[in-house]
Amino acid sequence: MTTVIMADDSGLMRTILKNFLKKAGCEVVGEAADGAAIVDVYKEKKPNLVFLDILMPGTDGISALREIKKINPLAKVVMCSSVLNEKTKAETKALGAKIYITKPFRGDDINNAVKTLCG
């Protein structure tokens, strides 16, 4: 089973994402409301897949992506954000994010990301 952690400052978004991930056959093993906390969760859980929001208080998703990639350059990270800026999208890809999903997302978006990155 694919293990997943996620970070989003919205509890509602985490719940929605968690439900979609469960339907996609994933086990959500950790979550956080900011980037610094999700990096700690990553170190502890070592999941197969990470979903990161970009705009969060404190440490943002881009900074968390950088830290996770320092820990594990092969980490599979999906950015899931309402930021529609192409420059930001390109920056996250350059830092190693595999997929960028724009909010509001659909279940198919999450399912396809899981299938693409984890078979």
Buried (B, 14 or more C-beta within 10 A) or exposed (E): EBBBBBBBBBEEBBEBBBEBBEEBEBEBBBBBBBBBBBBEBBEEBEBBBBBBBBBBEEBBBBBBBBBBBEEBEEBBBBBBBEBEEEEBBEBBEEBBBBBBBEBEBEEEBBBBBBEEBBE
